[in-house]
Amino acid sequence: MKFSIALPNGSTDPKAASLGLQEEIAAAAEENGFDSVQALDHILVGPDLKDVYPYVLEPLILLTHLAGRTKRIKLATSVIVLGMRNPFVVAKQVATFDIVCGGRTILGLGAGYSEAEFINVGAGDRYKTRGRRLDEAILLIRHLFSGSKEPFSGEFYSYGESWFGPLPPQGDRIPILIGGSSPGAMRRVATLGDIYQPVSGKVEDFKEKADWVRANKGDRKVELGARTRIDGTPDEMIAKVRAWSEAGAEHLLLTLGREPAKVPERMREFALEVMPALG
């Protein structure tokens, strides 16, 4: 099983979302054999999220900074809410980022769930169509990253003969991670994504979703995983991880404990006492 670390780049506490802590966590993650670090996305939250994410470091800029301070670890967004952004601009940013980080990008995308935030950033008219827009935007990004000069024609995004460069080192095979627990997210990863990562507190809920995706993905290769909080003693964490594995998880994006400042210490404990026990 792969293990990744959720960066605390979004918080109610400016100290928890500080740049210095993100640097420390990324360095510790690489040193201790984690697969990736992943940054969340919020732009201008409304009353529904004011007690959760009032302070958020922008994920692509943060990961670009961390790319210069790491060498091997993968760098992921988990997840960019693409409906609040221009997909052409995001494609250019991600292509450039993949060059900067040497092909270590995982592009996590999601439809989003806060209508208030869509309204705040002037995208309220896109909220009801955010799922269809995301599906089309994934096809658009793949098309741009393929190097094709051919036009693209969709319901929401279209253009004529054009040139997009430079291309990302990974080309149109940059892994696309799909976040979300809705039926739409499950269908999206089964047909368009490479990695599935719902936020899931209960193993039983994840197993049901993972089984559905596995049964509906056809011959496509889709890595199944989840974003979850794991805490407790090493033995308790080992038991929890084994339960996720038995439910079909191939990776876990971990939040270790509830105190961001202690994450580097918890990561080292996890790497020394939990990872070896899992083989």
One Martini backbone bead per residue (centre of mass of N, CA, C, O) as a GRO file, in nm:
protein
  279
    1MET     BB    1   0.098   0.035   0.019
    2LYS     BB    2   0.029   0.366  -0.009
    3PHE     BB    3   0.167   0.676   0.137
    4SER     BB    4   0.025   0.987   0.228
    5ILE     BB    5   0.027   1.350   0.278
    6ALA     BB    6  -0.163   1.594   0.426
    7LEU     BB    7  -0.152   1.908   0.392
    8PRO     BB    8  -0.189   2.202   0.613
    9ASN     BB    9  -0.294   2.447   0.395
   10GLY     BB   10  -0.564   2.423   0.566
   11SER     BB   11  -0.704   2.653   0.817
   12THR     BB   12  -0.768   2.823   1.133
   13ASP     BB   13  -0.445   2.839   1.150
   14PRO     BB   14  -0.173   3.009   1.048
   15LYS     BB   15   0.045   2.817   1.169
   16ALA     BB   16  -0.060   2.553   1.031
   17ALA     BB   17  -0.035   2.714   0.733
   18SER     BB   18   0.256   2.738   0.717
   19LEU     BB   19   0.535   2.723   0.528
   20GLY     BB   20   0.732   2.583   0.724
   21LEU     BB   21   0.556   2.329   0.774
   22GLN     BB   22   0.540   2.230   0.483
   23GLU     BB   23   0.843   2.185   0.453
   24GLU     BB   24   0.880   1.982   0.685
   25ILE     BB   25   0.682   1.768   0.578
   26ALA     BB   26   0.805   1.715   0.299
   27ALA     BB   27   1.084   1.624   0.403
   28ALA     BB   28   0.978   1.391   0.584
   29ALA     BB   29   0.833   1.232   0.363
   30GLU     BB   30   1.083   1.171   0.192
   31GLU     BB   31   1.264   1.046   0.418
   32ASN     BB   32   1.011   0.821   0.499
   33GLY     BB   33   0.863   0.699   0.224
   34PHE     BB   34   0.657   0.864   0.093
   35ASP     BB   35   0.476   0.921  -0.199
   36SER     BB   36   0.317   1.192  -0.102
   37VAL     BB   37   0.205   1.527  -0.131
   38GLN     BB   38  -0.105   1.711  -0.040
   39ALA     BB   39  -0.314   1.979  -0.169
   40LEU     BB   40  -0.554   2.194  -0.110
   41ASP     BB   41  -0.871   2.378  -0.217
   42HIS     BB   42  -0.920   2.733  -0.163
   43ILE     BB   43  -1.030   3.077  -0.204
   44LEU     BB   44  -1.349   3.183  -0.097
   45VAL     BB   45  -1.501   3.142   0.173
   46GLY     BB   46  -1.782   3.084   0.346
   47PRO     BB   47  -1.984   3.024   0.615
   48ASP     BB   48  -1.955   2.704   0.582
   49LEU     BB   49  -1.603   2.737   0.608
   50LYS     BB   50  -1.492   2.940   0.833
   51ASP     BB   51  -1.428   2.687   1.053
   52VAL     BB   52  -1.196   2.548   0.847
   53TYR     BB   53  -1.090   2.756   0.570
   54PRO     BB   54  -0.959   3.063   0.609
   55TYR     BB   55  -0.669   2.926   0.558
   56VAL     BB   56  -0.501   2.922   0.227
   57LEU     BB   57  -0.270   2.772   0.038
   58GLU     BB   58  -0.193   2.763  -0.272
   59PRO     BB   59  -0.124   2.468  -0.424
   60LEU     BB   60   0.064   2.524  -0.677
   61ILE     BB   61   0.255   2.720  -0.539
   62LEU     BB   62   0.339   2.542  -0.307
   63LEU     BB   63   0.446   2.297  -0.479
   64THR     BB   64   0.661   2.459  -0.625
   65HIS     BB   65   0.824   2.518  -0.374
   66LEU     BB   66   0.862   2.211  -0.290
   67ALA     BB   67   1.016   2.116  -0.543
   68GLY     BB   68   1.288   2.275  -0.452
   69ARG     BB   69   1.296   2.074  -0.167
   70THR     BB   70   1.282   1.825  -0.358
   71LYS     BB   71   1.326   1.499  -0.554
   72ARG     BB   72   1.096   1.243  -0.535
   73ILE     BB   73   0.838   1.329  -0.444
   74LYS     BB   74   0.518   1.357  -0.487
   75LEU     BB   75   0.285   1.607  -0.633
   76ALA     BB   76  -0.039   1.707  -0.506
   77THR     BB   77  -0.379   1.752  -0.569
   78SER     BB   78  -0.643   1.766  -0.289
   79VAL     BB   79  -0.843   1.943  -0.463
   80ILE     BB   80  -0.918   2.088  -0.753
   81VAL     BB   81  -1.165   2.327  -0.823
   82LEU     BB   82  -1.237   2.370  -1.149
   83GLY     BB   83  -1.507   2.545  -1.163
   84MET     BB   84  -1.341   2.807  -1.034
   85ARG     BB   85  -1.170   2.769  -1.297
   86ASN     BB   86  -0.956   2.794  -1.562
   87PRO     BB   87  -0.859   2.526  -1.755
   88PHE     BB   88  -0.638   2.660  -1.928
   89VAL     BB   89  -0.470   2.773  -1.695
   90VAL     BB   90  -0.429   2.510  -1.543
   91ALA     BB   91  -0.283   2.364  -1.771
   92LYS     BB   92  -0.041   2.556  -1.778
   93GLN     BB   93   0.044   2.525  -1.484
   94VAL     BB   94   0.084   2.214  -1.486
   95ALA     BB   95   0.290   2.194  -1.713
   96THR     BB   96   0.500   2.370  -1.569
   97PHE     BB   97   0.516   2.209  -1.306
   98ASP     BB   98   0.619   1.941  -1.436
   99ILE     BB   99   0.888   2.070  -1.509
  100VAL     BB  100   0.985   2.171  -1.233
  101CYS     BB  101   0.944   1.864  -1.090
  102GLY     BB  102   1.010   1.627  -1.297
  103GLY     BB  103   0.735   1.449  -1.318
  104ARG     BB  104   0.557   1.458  -1.012
  105THR     BB  105   0.264   1.478  -1.097
  106ILE     BB  106  -0.064   1.507  -0.940
  107LEU     BB  107  -0.397   1.553  -1.063
  108GLY     BB  108  -0.633   1.688  -0.859
  109LEU     BB  109  -0.995   1.657  -0.893
  110GLY     BB  110  -1.304   1.854  -0.845
  111ALA     BB  111  -1.636   1.977  -0.813
  112GLY     BB  112  -1.743   2.036  -0.543
  113TYR     BB  113  -1.962   2.178  -0.246
  114SER     BB  114  -1.956   2.508  -0.245
  115GLU     BB  115  -2.169   2.746  -0.337
  116ALA     BB  116  -2.061   2.997  -0.193
  117GLU     BB  117  -1.781   2.995  -0.335
  118PHE     BB  118  -1.875   3.021  -0.622
  119ILE     BB  119  -2.011   3.294  -0.577
  120ASN     BB  120  -1.767   3.457  -0.467
  121VAL     BB  121  -1.598   3.397  -0.761
  122GLY     BB  122  -1.821   3.414  -1.003
  123ALA     BB  123  -1.948   3.083  -1.027
  124GLY     BB  124  -2.258   3.029  -0.972
  125ASP     BB  125  -2.350   2.939  -1.272
  126ARG     BB  126  -2.168   2.655  -1.241
  127TYR     BB  127  -2.270   2.465  -1.015
  128LYS     BB  128  -2.490   2.277  -1.161
  129THR     BB  129  -2.246   2.203  -1.393
  130ARG     BB  130  -1.976   2.093  -1.259
  131GLY     BB  131  -1.965   1.799  -1.352
  132ARG     BB  132  -1.968   1.839  -1.662
  133ARG     BB  133  -1.728   2.030  -1.668
  134LEU     BB  134  -1.519   1.834  -1.557
  135ASP     BB  135  -1.534   1.618  -1.769
  136GLU     BB  136  -1.453   1.807  -2.003
  137ALA     BB  137  -1.186   1.918  -1.882
  138ILE     BB  138  -1.034   1.652  -1.888
  139LEU     BB  139  -1.038   1.624  -2.194
  140LEU     BB  140  -0.899   1.892  -2.250
  141ILE     BB  141  -0.631   1.838  -2.101
  142ARG     BB  142  -0.552   1.589  -2.258
  143HIS     BB  143  -0.544   1.731  -2.532
  144LEU     BB  144  -0.327   1.940  -2.466
  145PHE     BB  145  -0.107   1.722  -2.358
  146SER     BB  146  -0.077   1.568  -2.644
  147GLY     BB  147  -0.018   1.799  -2.885
  148SER     BB  148  -0.256   1.873  -3.033
  149LYS     BB  149  -0.388   2.079  -3.313
  150GLU     BB  150  -0.665   2.018  -3.271
  151PRO     BB  151  -0.964   2.075  -3.215
  152PHE     BB  152  -1.214   2.171  -2.964
  153SER     BB  153  -1.545   2.028  -2.879
  154GLY     BB  154  -1.792   2.158  -2.655
  155GLU     BB  155  -2.023   2.271  -2.430
  156PHE     BB  156  -1.797   2.477  -2.274
  157TYR     BB  157  -1.535   2.397  -2.457
  158SER     BB  158  -1.364   2.580  -2.724
  159TYR     BB  159  -1.144   2.535  -3.021
  160GLY     BB  160  -0.920   2.580  -3.249
  161GLU     BB  161  -0.649   2.584  -3.399
  162SER     BB  162  -0.364   2.498  -3.185
  163TRP     BB  163  -0.095   2.595  -2.946
  164PHE     BB  164   0.063   2.388  -2.687
  165GLY     BB  165   0.330   2.525  -2.488
  166PRO     BB  166   0.478   2.331  -2.310
  167LEU     BB  167   0.492   2.013  -2.234
  168PRO     BB  168   0.458   1.779  -2.022
  169PRO     BB  169   0.653   1.516  -1.943
  170GLN     BB  170   0.383   1.324  -1.909
  171GLY     BB  171   0.171   1.436  -2.060
  172ASP     BB  172  -0.144   1.270  -2.098
  173ARG     BB  173  -0.036   1.083  -1.828
  174ILE     BB  174  -0.117   1.235  -1.611
  175PRO     BB  175  -0.229   1.182  -1.315
  176ILE     BB  176  -0.580   1.150  -1.234
  177LEU     BB  177  -0.743   1.266  -0.958
  178ILE     BB  178  -1.044   1.171  -0.784
  179GLY     BB  179  -1.266   1.344  -0.598
  180GLY     BB  180  -1.515   1.205  -0.405
  181SER     BB  181  -1.852   1.048  -0.304
  182SER     BB  182  -2.019   1.057  -0.539
  183PRO     BB  183  -2.160   0.918  -0.810
  184GLY     BB  184  -2.010   1.109  -1.005
  185ALA     BB  185  -1.721   1.044  -0.907
  186MET     BB  186  -1.731   0.742  -0.964
  187ARG     BB  187  -1.786   0.765  -1.268
  188ARG     BB  188  -1.542   0.943  -1.339
  189VAL     BB  189  -1.316   0.740  -1.260
  190ALA     BB  190  -1.417   0.498  -1.437
  191THR     BB  191  -1.380   0.687  -1.720
  192LEU     BB  192  -1.124   0.926  -1.652
  193GLY     BB  193  -0.949   0.818  -1.428
  194ASP     BB  194  -0.666   0.691  -1.211
  195ILE     BB  195  -0.765   0.803  -0.925
  196TYR     BB  196  -0.918   0.725  -0.609
  197GLN     BB  197  -1.035   0.987  -0.349
  198PRO     BB  198  -1.210   0.972  -0.095
  199VAL     BB  199  -1.374   1.092   0.178
  200SER     BB  200  -1.321   0.855   0.455
  201GLY     BB  201  -1.419   0.731   0.774
  202LYS     BB  202  -1.541   0.459   0.654
  203VAL     BB  203  -1.472   0.153   0.541
  204GLU     BB  204  -1.750   0.061   0.440
  205ASP     BB  205  -1.797   0.294   0.242
  206PHE     BB  206  -1.551   0.243   0.067
  207LYS     BB  207  -1.604  -0.046  -0.031
  208GLU     BB  208  -1.854   0.021  -0.195
  209LYS     BB  209  -1.715   0.217  -0.391
  210ALA     BB  210  -1.482   0.036  -0.487
  211ASP     BB  211  -1.658  -0.188  -0.605
  212TRP     BB  212  -1.797  -0.014  -0.817
  213VAL     BB  213  -1.552   0.082  -0.973
  214ARG     BB  214  -1.437  -0.197  -1.041
  215ALA     BB  215  -1.707  -0.288  -1.200
  216ASN     BB  216  -1.696  -0.001  -1.406
  217LYS     BB  217  -1.391   0.029  -1.554
  218GLY     BB  218  -1.305  -0.211  -1.690
  219ASP     BB  219  -0.978  -0.199  -1.839
  220ARG     BB  220  -0.908   0.011  -1.652
  221LYS     BB  221  -0.670   0.177  -1.456
  222VAL     BB  222  -0.746   0.197  -1.100
  223GLU     BB  223  -0.669   0.363  -0.815
  224LEU     BB  224  -0.747   0.283  -0.479
  225GLY     BB  225  -0.860   0.523  -0.229
  226ALA     BB  226  -0.805   0.743   0.067
  227ARG     BB  227  -0.915   0.998   0.288
  228THR     BB  228  -0.766   0.999   0.624
  229ARG     BB  229  -0.776   0.957   0.970
  230ILE     BB  230  -0.489   0.869   1.180
  231ASP     BB  231  -0.468   0.725   1.508
  232GLY     BB  232  -0.267   0.637   1.776
  233THR     BB  233  -0.126   0.364   1.813
  234PRO     BB  234   0.055   0.157   1.630
  235ASP     BB  235  -0.146  -0.083   1.654
  236GLU     BB  236  -0.396   0.080   1.574
  237MET     BB  237  -0.290   0.168   1.294
  238ILE     BB  238  -0.246  -0.111   1.176
  239ALA     BB  239  -0.542  -0.203   1.195
  240LYS     BB  240  -0.659   0.020   1.016
  241VAL     BB  241  -0.497  -0.034   0.758
  242ARG     BB  242  -0.588  -0.327   0.719
  243ALA     BB  243  -0.885  -0.256   0.677
  244TRP     BB  244  -0.841  -0.094   0.420
  245SER     BB  245  -0.708  -0.316   0.254
  246GLU     BB  246  -0.950  -0.520   0.272
  247ALA     BB  247  -1.137  -0.296   0.117
  248GLY     BB  248  -0.919  -0.199  -0.137
  249ALA     BB  249  -0.685  -0.027  -0.062
  250GLU     BB  250  -0.383   0.126  -0.222
  251HIS     BB  251  -0.428   0.403  -0.070
  252LEU     BB  252  -0.327   0.671   0.167
  253LEU     BB  253  -0.444   0.978   0.287
  254LEU     BB  254  -0.292   1.139   0.558
  255THR     BB  255  -0.406   1.225   0.884
  256LEU     BB  256  -0.199   1.289   1.169
  257GLY     BB  257  -0.398   1.386   1.362
  258ARG     BB  258  -0.476   1.730   1.521
  259GLU     BB  259  -0.163   1.838   1.506
  260PRO     BB  260   0.033   1.981   1.279
  261ALA     BB  261   0.306   2.018   1.442
  262LYS     BB  262   0.316   1.681   1.484
  263VAL     BB  263   0.346   1.542   1.206
  264PRO     BB  264   0.648   1.474   1.170
  265GLU     BB  265   0.659   1.286   1.417
  266ARG     BB  266   0.430   1.092   1.321
  267MET     BB  267   0.567   1.004   1.060
  268ARG     BB  268   0.811   0.864   1.185
  269GLU     BB  269   0.649   0.661   1.346
  270PHE     BB  270   0.503   0.532   1.105
  271ALA     BB  271   0.763   0.444   0.950
  272LEU     BB  272   0.890   0.267   1.193
  273GLU     BB  273   0.606   0.103   1.308
  274VAL     BB  274   0.403   0.053   1.056
  275MET     BB  275   0.518  -0.012   0.776
  276PRO     BB  276   0.681  -0.277   0.845
  277ALA     BB  277   0.418  -0.441   0.944
  278LEU     BB  278   0.288  -0.432   0.632
  279GLY     BB  279   0.518  -0.490   0.398
   0.00000   0.00000   0.00000
